[in-house]
Amino acid sequence: PYASLDAEKVFAFVMAQMPELAI
């Protein structure tokens, strides 16, 4: 779904915005 973005960058962004998901 994130063809225009790097998966790692997207994951890092999500973890930064939603630390609760990092559990």
N, C-alpha and C positions, 0 to 999 in steps of 0.2 A: 504493500500500500504506500510505501514511502520510496517510490522509484527515484525521486529527485533528491533524496537525502541519504546520507550514510546511515545504516542501521545502528551503528555504534553511537553516532551523534544523536540520533533520535532517542535511543535508549537513555543516554546520559541526560538529555534534555528533560525527558519524562521523570527520571529519577530526581533531577534537580527541582522540578516543579511539584512533584508528588512523592516526597520522601517516604510516605506511608506505604507505597508500593514496593519500596526497596526491601521490605521485610520478607 
